[in-house]
Amino acid sequence: MNDAHRVPVDHEQINDAIRYTMWSVFALAESLPADPAERTEMVEAALAAVGGGDDPAAVDGDLVVRGWYDVGGLRSDADLMVWWHGPSIESVQGAYQRLRASELGRHLEPVWSNAALHRPAEFNRGHVPAFLMNEEPGAYLCVYPFVRSYDWYLLPDAERRTMLRDHGLAARDYPDVRANTVASFALGDYEWLLAFEAAELHRIVDLMRELRATEARRHVREETPFFTGPRTTLIEWAGRQPLS
């Protein structure tokens, strides 16, 4: 699907749809082939096995690979992250399993993988993830989980609404940092998964620092681990890894 097929964003249509997303992180457990042709063949076979396209505007219910990300060096325990989304949990599970079953996948060790899906925002139904709004993927990505305090969901609606509004206002100087907040209740160990995309990595750093000075920060119970890195192609990533 290309730009010509893109449709205007319909927030209510997005809110009514079910779209699962998953971020999966791997470490390179075994060096890759030094021969470029052999390495390319391995990568192309993995991409074919995973399937899906890399166009974020895909709306026909298929699997979409939003991006591959190089997290090497930003983590000592991980090298590669992939972000995919699809119409069912089975669609993203299948992509994960097909990657692992590929020859390249047998060189990778799973580090972290979590799934979530978009649910309408409690106080602002116009707040929808960037990846569902026909937006191009950002050059840099930062992903982390999030768990609220035990008290948060028992607070009066008006109090929570005010804190979330102020939290949003703290980000007003960062319109270039695109947010993806998706619900992960019961799908893993977290309540929410957050992914920030931007053209420049320092903008994500500055935004995250800005958001620390908000009242809503008092109601955070867990928000690690962080996985951050530049968007890349799988073949470029493979060429930067240990070879033998």
Backbone bond lengths (Angstrom), bond angles and torsions (degrees), N, CA, C in turn:
res aa  C-N    CA-C-N  psi(-1)  N-CA   C-N-CA  omega(-1)  CA-C   N-CA-C  phi
1 M - - - 1.463 - - 1.524 108.78 -
2 N 1.333 118.24 135.16 1.455 121.27 -179.30 1.515 110.76 -117.60
3 D 1.329 115.68 -176.65 1.460 120.25 -175.17 1.527 112.79 -58.48
4 A 1.323 117.02 -29.82 1.459 120.13 -176.93 1.521 112.43 -64.67
5 H 1.333 116.38 -20.82 1.454 120.44 -177.94 1.524 112.73 -95.32
6 R 1.326 117.59 1.65 1.457 120.02 -176.61 1.516 111.26 -69.63
7 V 1.325 114.67 145.82 1.456 120.27 -178.10 1.522 108.97 -117.68
8 P 1.337 118.91 154.28 1.463 120.83 177.68 1.524 110.74 -60.06
9 V 1.318 115.33 149.33 1.455 120.07 -179.76 1.522 109.90 -71.44
10 D 1.318 116.59 128.54 1.455 123.79 175.26 1.522 106.76 -119.05
11 H 1.333 116.50 101.86 1.456 120.37 -174.67 1.516 112.29 -59.09
12 E 1.310 117.70 -40.66 1.459 119.68 -178.82 1.522 111.30 -68.84
13 Q 1.314 116.43 -35.93 1.461 119.11 176.33 1.523 110.11 -63.65
14 I 1.327 116.39 -41.81 1.462 120.61 177.26 1.520 110.43 -63.58
15 N 1.331 116.97 -44.00 1.459 120.58 -178.94 1.524 112.29 -64.41
16 D 1.320 117.11 -30.26 1.461 120.75 -178.49 1.525 112.81 -83.67
17 A 1.324 116.53 -14.99 1.460 120.61 -176.16 1.528 111.13 -86.92
18 I 1.311 115.31 158.39 1.458 121.74 173.55 1.519 107.75 -109.97
19 R 1.325 116.00 121.12 1.461 121.02 -179.75 1.522 108.10 -142.28
20 Y 1.321 116.15 113.68 1.458 121.19 179.54 1.527 110.04 -87.98
21 T 1.315 115.41 146.11 1.457 120.30 176.70 1.519 108.99 -133.61
22 M 1.314 116.14 153.34 1.465 121.27 -177.51 1.524 109.44 -144.74
23 W 1.311 115.09 139.24 1.461 122.02 170.90 1.520 107.12 -114.60
24 S 1.317 116.84 126.02 1.460 121.91 -177.98 1.523 109.17 -125.42
25 V 1.324 115.46 131.90 1.462 122.07 -174.94 1.527 109.01 -119.05
26 F 1.334 115.35 137.83 1.458 120.94 -176.84 1.528 110.73 -133.34
27 A 1.317 114.81 154.31 1.458 122.08 170.04 1.524 107.97 -110.20
28 L 1.314 116.39 145.13 1.457 120.22 175.80 1.521 107.98 -76.79
29 A 1.321 116.80 115.47 1.459 121.49 -175.86 1.522 112.47 -95.61
30 E 1.319 116.60 -16.62 1.465 121.37 -177.10 1.519 108.30 -148.34
31 S 1.323 116.78 137.03 1.460 120.22 -177.08 1.526 111.14 -60.11
32 L 1.325 115.39 153.11 1.457 122.04 -178.25 1.532 110.43 -92.94
33 P 1.327 117.68 162.89 1.466 120.35 -178.86 1.527 112.26 -60.14
34 A 1.314 116.28 135.86 1.460 120.69 178.65 1.524 111.43 -73.87
35 D 1.311 116.98 -27.54 1.458 120.82 179.86 1.527 109.94 -69.81
36 P 1.338 118.06 120.06 1.468 120.34 -176.19 1.524 113.58 -57.98
37 A 1.327 117.16 -39.68 1.463 119.94 -178.96 1.521 111.01 -65.84
38 E 1.314 116.17 -42.56 1.462 119.96 179.19 1.525 110.83 -65.96
39 R 1.330 115.93 -40.10 1.463 120.38 179.54 1.531 110.53 -66.54
40 T 1.310 116.78 -42.07 1.467 120.43 178.19 1.517 111.17 -62.73
41 E 1.311 116.85 -42.03 1.463 120.68 178.71 1.526 110.64 -61.34
42 M 1.324 116.59 -40.54 1.461 121.11 179.11 1.525 110.99 -63.43
43 V 1.329 116.49 -44.76 1.466 120.89 -179.13 1.522 110.66 -66.89
44 E 1.313 117.45 -45.15 1.462 120.43 -179.23 1.522 111.37 -62.69
45 A 1.323 117.26 -35.79 1.463 120.52 177.32 1.524 110.65 -66.41
46 A 1.334 116.66 -38.47 1.466 120.38 178.51 1.523 110.67 -66.07
47 L 1.329 116.94 -43.47 1.464 120.64 179.35 1.525 110.99 -63.47
48 A 1.316 116.58 -40.29 1.457 120.10 178.83 1.524 110.65 -66.28
49 A 1.326 116.72 -37.05 1.461 120.53 179.65 1.522 111.35 -67.15
50 V 1.324 116.10 -41.59 1.467 120.36 -179.95 1.519 110.19 -66.13
51 G 1.341 116.56 -46.23 1.458 120.65 -177.74 1.508 110.70 75.96
52 G 1.327 116.41 -169.96 1.459 120.96 179.89 1.510 111.90 82.21
53 G 1.299 115.46 165.87 1.456 121.68 177.71 1.509 110.14 -114.80
54 D 1.335 116.12 171.21 1.466 119.97 -178.47 1.517 112.15 -107.85
55 D 1.333 117.39 18.01 1.462 120.69 179.65 1.521 109.81 -91.02
56 P 1.341 118.83 117.39 1.464 120.70 -176.85 1.516 113.63 -68.67
57 A 1.326 117.59 -10.38 1.461 120.08 -178.57 1.523 112.52 -91.95
58 A 1.333 117.61 5.68 1.458 119.85 -179.92 1.521 109.82 -59.35
59 V 1.302 116.57 128.22 1.466 120.35 -176.43 1.520 111.65 -130.17
60 D 1.334 117.48 9.35 1.453 119.54 -174.64 1.521 112.81 -97.59
61 G 1.314 117.12 20.93 1.455 120.59 172.08 1.507 115.19 84.68
62 D 1.323 118.68 7.74 1.456 119.89 -178.32 1.519 111.10 -88.14
63 L 1.335 113.55 172.12 1.456 119.47 173.04 1.524 108.98 -73.30
64 V 1.327 116.38 136.67 1.463 121.59 177.10 1.520 108.78 -123.40
65 V 1.325 116.39 126.71 1.460 121.39 170.71 1.521 106.46 -92.97
66 R 1.320 116.36 105.98 1.473 119.26 -176.97 1.518 111.26 -74.56
67 G 1.310 117.27 -28.12 1.451 117.15 178.32 1.513 114.13 174.35
68 W 1.329 113.91 156.78 1.460 123.87 169.27 1.523 106.54 -107.78
69 Y 1.326 117.37 140.70 1.463 121.17 -173.18 1.528 110.15 -133.52
70 D 1.313 115.27 136.59 1.463 122.13 179.16 1.525 108.43 -90.28
71 V 1.320 116.97 108.00 1.465 121.30 -179.54 1.527 111.56 -104.72
72 G 1.335 116.66 6.71 1.456 120.54 179.26 1.517 111.95 -60.51
73 G 1.328 116.18 136.03 1.461 120.84 179.64 1.509 113.16 88.50
74 L 1.325 117.93 -37.25 1.460 120.15 173.73 1.526 110.11 -75.94
75 R 1.313 115.02 -19.62 1.461 122.58 172.44 1.526 106.88 -132.72
76 S 1.337 116.46 143.48 1.462 118.91 175.31 1.519 111.56 -86.66
77 D 1.336 115.68 -10.98 1.465 119.96 -174.11 1.521 113.24 -112.04
78 A 1.325 118.86 8.19 1.462 120.61 -175.14 1.525 110.34 -149.56
79 D 1.336 115.35 154.52 1.456 121.29 -178.44 1.524 114.01 -128.99
80 L 1.328 117.60 -30.41 1.460 121.06 -171.21 1.520 110.50 -139.82
81 M 1.333 116.24 137.60 1.463 121.38 173.44 1.520 108.39 -128.25
82 V 1.326 115.95 141.50 1.458 121.09 175.42 1.521 108.66 -125.76
83 W 1.319 115.22 141.42 1.470 121.99 178.60 1.518 107.39 -119.38
84 W 1.327 115.77 120.95 1.459 120.40 178.44 1.515 110.12 -135.39
85 H 1.328 116.39 158.21 1.462 120.03 175.58 1.521 109.50 -147.84
86 G 1.335 115.19 155.30 1.453 120.20 -176.40 1.513 111.43 -160.69
87 P 1.333 117.47 179.41 1.465 122.34 -173.35 1.519 114.70 -77.76
88 S 1.328 117.67 -8.81 1.466 120.52 -178.94 1.516 108.97 -150.73
89 I 1.323 115.84 162.78 1.462 118.48 176.65 1.519 109.97 -65.33
90 E 1.350 115.79 -32.66 1.462 119.18 179.46 1.525 111.88 -64.36
91 S 1.333 116.81 -31.31 1.468 119.31 -178.77 1.526 111.30 -66.75
92 V 1.327 117.52 -41.89 1.467 118.86 179.49 1.525 110.85 -79.32
93 Q 1.328 117.27 -33.47 1.465 119.39 172.93 1.522 110.33 -59.29
94 G 1.325 115.63 -43.83 1.456 119.69 -179.09 1.512 112.36 -61.65
95 A 1.334 117.09 -40.76 1.462 120.48 177.91 1.525 110.47 -62.32
96 Y 1.313 115.88 -44.13 1.467 121.19 178.40 1.525 110.51 -59.77
97 Q 1.324 116.17 -46.60 1.462 120.75 -177.21 1.521 112.05 -68.21
98 R 1.327 117.10 -37.62 1.469 119.59 179.08 1.526 111.40 -68.70
99 L 1.337 116.51 -36.25 1.464 118.55 175.55 1.517 110.18 -63.29
100 R 1.315 116.58 -46.20 1.462 120.23 -178.62 1.526 112.19 -63.79
101 A 1.330 116.89 -32.01 1.460 120.97 -178.56 1.528 112.78 -80.27
102 S 1.331 117.06 -12.78 1.465 120.56 -179.97 1.523 110.24 -75.19
103 E 1.333 115.92 166.63 1.463 119.48 178.94 1.526 110.67 -62.01
104 L 1.334 117.34 -41.44 1.461 119.65 176.25 1.518 110.49 -61.75
105 G 1.322 116.56 -42.64 1.456 120.76 -179.27 1.514 113.39 -59.42
106 R 1.317 116.16 -29.19 1.468 119.16 179.09 1.524 111.74 -73.86
107 H 1.328 115.93 -9.14 1.466 120.34 173.84 1.535 111.39 -94.98
108 L 1.332 116.96 -2.16 1.459 121.84 -175.73 1.517 111.29 -111.11
109 E 1.323 115.33 144.03 1.465 121.95 176.48 1.526 108.51 -112.92
110 P 1.341 118.57 124.69 1.469 120.04 178.64 1.527 111.48 -61.52
111 V 1.324 116.35 135.90 1.464 122.96 178.38 1.524 110.82 -112.49
112 W 1.313 117.12 -43.84 1.475 122.21 -173.84 1.513 107.61 -163.42
113 S 1.313 117.80 136.11 1.463 121.00 176.35 1.513 108.36 -153.59
114 N 1.329 116.10 128.86 1.458 120.44 179.76 1.519 110.10 -143.47
115 A 1.324 114.61 148.45 1.462 121.78 -178.19 1.518 110.13 -118.36
116 A 1.321 115.45 157.87 1.462 122.05 178.67 1.522 107.73 -157.93
117 L 1.321 116.24 175.69 1.457 120.25 173.88 1.520 109.28 -148.50
118 H 1.324 114.93 156.35 1.467 119.33 179.79 1.517 110.47 -75.77
119 R 1.339 115.21 129.90 1.455 122.27 169.92 1.525 106.66 -125.01
120 P 1.327 118.86 147.64 1.466 120.69 -177.63 1.525 112.07 -55.01
121 A 1.328 116.04 136.18 1.462 120.66 178.37 1.523 110.05 -62.30
122 E 1.318 116.24 142.31 1.462 121.60 -173.22 1.523 112.91 -61.61
123 F 1.320 117.40 -42.37 1.462 120.47 -173.91 1.527 114.03 -114.32
124 N 1.327 117.60 -4.86 1.466 120.23 -178.58 1.524 109.27 -149.25
125 R 1.321 116.61 94.14 1.463 120.56 -176.66 1.529 112.39 -68.73
126 G 1.328 116.60 -10.45 1.454 119.98 176.24 1.514 113.31 -82.84
127 H 1.323 116.23 -5.78 1.464 120.75 179.49 1.526 108.38 -88.69
128 V 1.322 116.13 100.80 1.464 121.03 -178.86 1.525 109.07 -126.08
129 P 1.325 117.66 154.49 1.465 120.74 -176.97 1.526 112.39 -62.73
130 A 1.317 115.56 144.78 1.467 120.61 -179.86 1.521 111.43 -61.11
131 F 1.329 117.28 -33.37 1.461 118.61 -175.80 1.523 112.50 -69.78
132 L 1.335 116.93 -15.32 1.459 120.73 176.86 1.527 112.43 -100.41
133 M 1.328 117.55 2.04 1.471 122.06 -175.19 1.526 113.26 -106.98
134 N 1.322 116.70 25.67 1.468 120.94 177.88 1.527 112.65 65.11
135 E 1.334 117.97 21.97 1.463 120.87 -178.48 1.525 110.83 -90.00
136 E 1.320 115.44 144.26 1.457 120.29 175.49 1.532 109.80 -65.95
137 P 1.323 117.86 147.46 1.467 119.67 176.00 1.521 110.94 -62.42
138 G 1.329 116.99 146.34 1.451 120.83 176.50 1.517 111.25 -77.52
139 A 1.323 115.84 159.62 1.462 120.88 -179.89 1.525 111.69 -70.40
140 Y 1.340 116.25 -23.69 1.463 121.13 179.65 1.519 109.34 -130.91
141 L 1.325 114.83 148.70 1.461 121.08 -177.52 1.518 109.98 -134.78
142 C 1.324 115.77 139.32 1.467 123.07 172.97 1.523 107.60 -128.92
143 V 1.326 116.63 121.69 1.468 122.56 -177.41 1.522 109.37 -121.35
144 Y 1.334 115.88 136.94 1.461 119.33 174.95 1.524 109.79 -156.87
145 P 1.334 116.88 155.40 1.464 120.97 177.24 1.515 110.60 -88.63
146 F 1.315 116.02 169.08 1.459 120.34 -174.43 1.524 109.54 -151.56
147 V 1.324 115.85 132.55 1.466 121.75 175.82 1.523 107.95 -131.36
148 R 1.321 116.52 126.76 1.462 121.71 179.37 1.533 111.12 -77.09
149 S 1.334 115.09 165.04 1.461 120.87 175.69 1.521 109.72 -65.73
150 Y 1.330 116.11 160.92 1.465 120.06 178.08 1.524 110.80 -63.57
151 D 1.323 116.92 -29.70 1.467 120.83 -177.37 1.530 113.24 -77.88
152 W 1.315 117.00 -23.38 1.460 120.63 -169.78 1.524 113.24 -52.54
153 Y 1.304 117.07 -49.66 1.466 120.29 -173.86 1.527 112.91 -76.83
154 L 1.332 116.31 -6.08 1.465 120.70 177.52 1.524 112.11 -99.83
155 L 1.318 117.13 -6.76 1.462 120.72 178.73 1.529 110.59 -70.81
156 P 1.332 117.70 153.45 1.472 120.33 175.59 1.527 111.01 -57.91
157 D 1.319 116.39 145.08 1.461 120.76 -179.03 1.524 112.08 -54.47
158 A 1.329 116.42 -42.31 1.464 120.12 -177.10 1.525 111.19 -61.92
159 E 1.321 116.60 -37.98 1.465 120.35 -179.44 1.523 110.76 -68.46
160 R 1.317 116.09 -43.38 1.458 119.02 178.99 1.532 111.16 -67.63
161 R 1.320 116.04 -38.33 1.467 120.03 179.06 1.532 110.57 -60.87
162 T 1.331 116.45 -43.05 1.463 120.48 179.98 1.523 111.15 -63.67
163 M 1.313 116.75 -44.21 1.464 119.77 -179.67 1.528 111.46 -64.72
164 L 1.323 116.90 -40.06 1.462 119.68 179.09 1.525 111.41 -69.12
165 R 1.339 116.59 -35.30 1.458 119.86 176.39 1.523 110.35 -63.49
166 D 1.332 116.50 -46.25 1.458 120.40 -179.87 1.530 110.94 -64.80
167 H 1.320 115.62 -35.68 1.464 120.47 177.44 1.533 109.76 -62.62
168 G 1.323 116.03 -42.75 1.457 120.37 177.67 1.514 112.69 -65.62
169 L 1.337 116.70 -38.97 1.464 120.51 179.31 1.525 111.60 -64.20
170 A 1.331 116.38 -30.02 1.462 119.84 178.88 1.526 111.52 -64.92
171 A 1.323 116.32 -19.72 1.466 120.71 -178.90 1.523 112.60 -99.00
172 R 1.327 117.78 7.10 1.467 120.31 -172.60 1.526 113.18 -64.40
173 D 1.322 117.97 -24.29 1.464 120.18 179.49 1.528 112.57 -86.98
174 Y 1.328 116.56 7.86 1.465 120.78 -177.16 1.529 111.36 -127.79
175 P 1.327 117.67 53.28 1.470 119.18 -179.29 1.523 112.77 -66.21
176 D 1.329 116.39 -18.75 1.460 120.71 179.90 1.521 112.74 -79.13
177 V 1.319 117.08 -13.86 1.466 120.65 175.84 1.521 107.27 -92.46
178 R 1.309 115.92 114.92 1.453 121.17 -173.90 1.521 110.14 -96.34
179 A 1.323 115.65 132.38 1.465 121.66 -174.06 1.521 111.71 -100.69
180 N 1.311 115.00 144.66 1.460 123.31 172.64 1.527 106.94 -132.47
181 T 1.320 116.78 103.36 1.463 122.22 -179.98 1.517 107.95 -113.65
182 V 1.318 116.64 118.68 1.464 120.89 -174.54 1.526 110.18 -133.09
183 A 1.320 115.56 148.93 1.464 122.27 -174.16 1.525 111.19 -83.51
184 S 1.328 115.48 135.70 1.465 119.91 179.42 1.522 112.36 -128.87
185 F 1.330 116.98 18.56 1.460 121.04 176.81 1.535 109.51 -53.12
186 A 1.320 116.69 129.20 1.471 124.20 175.52 1.527 113.75 73.65
187 L 1.330 118.39 -7.55 1.460 120.38 -179.95 1.524 112.06 -92.33
188 G 1.309 116.55 -9.70 1.457 122.03 -179.04 1.512 108.77 -174.55
189 D 1.321 116.72 -151.07 1.464 121.35 -175.70 1.522 113.55 -90.75
190 Y 1.323 118.13 2.33 1.456 121.05 -172.92 1.525 111.82 -121.72
191 E 1.334 115.58 169.06 1.465 121.39 176.52 1.526 111.83 -96.02
192 W 1.320 115.25 -36.09 1.461 121.10 -177.05 1.523 109.76 -139.48
193 L 1.328 115.66 151.51 1.457 121.54 167.58 1.523 107.25 -119.66
194 L 1.328 116.64 134.86 1.462 122.12 -179.50 1.518 109.95 -120.10
195 A 1.319 115.78 138.89 1.463 121.37 176.91 1.519 108.41 -136.07
196 F 1.316 116.36 121.98 1.460 121.99 176.73 1.527 109.12 -105.36
197 E 1.330 115.99 132.64 1.460 122.21 177.91 1.526 109.28 -118.47
198 A 1.324 116.04 143.41 1.465 119.92 178.16 1.518 109.94 -158.46
199 A 1.326 115.04 160.54 1.462 120.83 177.44 1.523 111.27 -76.80
200 E 1.336 116.93 -24.06 1.460 122.11 -179.59 1.522 109.10 -130.02
201 L 1.317 116.23 129.95 1.458 120.63 -174.68 1.520 112.59 -64.18
202 H 1.340 117.45 -36.14 1.461 118.87 -176.88 1.525 111.99 -63.65
203 R 1.326 117.40 -23.27 1.463 120.02 178.16 1.526 110.66 -68.02
204 I 1.303 117.12 -36.49 1.465 120.29 176.04 1.522 109.78 -67.21
205 V 1.335 116.55 -42.13 1.465 120.89 178.47 1.529 110.28 -58.84
206 D 1.323 117.00 -47.95 1.465 120.98 -177.94 1.526 111.45 -65.47
207 L 1.324 117.16 -39.93 1.463 120.13 178.65 1.518 111.06 -63.61
208 M 1.318 117.10 -45.21 1.460 119.92 -178.91 1.527 110.83 -61.26
209 R 1.326 116.51 -38.07 1.469 120.23 176.64 1.525 110.08 -65.25
210 E 1.318 117.91 -41.87 1.465 122.42 -179.49 1.528 111.29 -61.80
211 L 1.313 116.60 -39.91 1.462 120.65 -176.43 1.526 112.99 -71.43
212 R 1.320 116.85 -12.97 1.468 119.32 177.97 1.527 111.33 -66.76
213 A 1.319 117.41 -28.04 1.469 121.22 -174.07 1.524 111.28 -94.25
214 T 1.319 116.65 50.50 1.464 121.15 177.52 1.524 109.59 -129.52
215 E 1.317 115.93 154.17 1.462 121.05 -178.38 1.524 111.86 -62.83
216 A 1.320 116.89 -31.52 1.467 120.36 -179.25 1.521 112.02 -62.32
217 R 1.337 117.14 -20.10 1.462 120.65 178.79 1.520 112.11 -62.82
218 R 1.319 117.19 -21.97 1.465 120.29 179.14 1.527 111.46 -70.21
219 H 1.301 116.52 -11.83 1.463 120.46 -176.66 1.525 111.46 -116.20
220 V 1.321 115.80 41.66 1.457 122.31 176.20 1.523 108.46 -112.73
221 R 1.314 115.69 125.80 1.463 120.33 -179.79 1.526 111.68 -104.29
222 E 1.310 116.34 -32.29 1.464 120.56 -179.10 1.522 109.24 -155.02
223 E 1.349 117.19 139.62 1.466 120.69 177.85 1.527 111.96 -156.50
224 T 1.304 116.24 36.92 1.464 121.27 174.29 1.519 108.12 -135.10
225 P 1.328 116.96 155.77 1.462 130.54 11.73 1.525 112.65 -88.53
226 F 1.332 115.14 163.05 1.458 122.46 173.24 1.534 109.07 -102.83
227 F 1.322 116.06 139.47 1.466 121.74 173.57 1.530 107.40 -129.89
228 T 1.325 115.77 118.96 1.462 121.85 -172.09 1.520 110.22 -136.54
229 G 1.338 115.83 142.54 1.453 118.65 175.97 1.512 112.72 177.38
230 P 1.331 116.75 171.58 1.462 121.77 178.83 1.525 111.45 -79.67
231 R 1.329 115.04 147.52 1.461 120.84 174.34 1.524 108.42 -71.80
232 T 1.317 116.83 140.55 1.455 121.40 -176.86 1.520 108.95 -145.51
233 T 1.311 116.65 -178.03 1.458 120.26 169.19 1.518 107.51 -102.48
234 L 1.302 116.35 155.67 1.460 119.26 -177.51 1.527 111.14 -65.25
235 I 1.328 117.06 -35.53 1.466 119.28 -179.80 1.527 111.05 -69.46
236 E 1.335 117.90 -38.34 1.464 120.31 177.04 1.517 110.46 -66.41
237 W 1.334 115.96 -41.94 1.465 119.65 178.04 1.521 110.35 -60.01
238 A 1.326 116.91 -45.70 1.465 120.89 -177.29 1.525 111.28 -60.48
239 G 1.329 117.29 -36.66 1.456 120.59 -179.19 1.512 114.01 -69.62
240 R 1.323 117.49 -15.05 1.471 121.54 179.59 1.526 112.58 -95.46
241 Q 1.321 117.51 -1.99 1.456 120.87 -175.72 1.529 111.62 -91.09
242 P 1.342 117.51 165.26 1.465 120.03 174.70 1.529 110.74 -56.45
243 L 1.323 116.18 134.21 1.461 121.76 -176.42 1.525 110.32 -121.28
244 S 1.307 115.32 152.84 1.469 119.01 177.19 1.522 109.89 -149.74
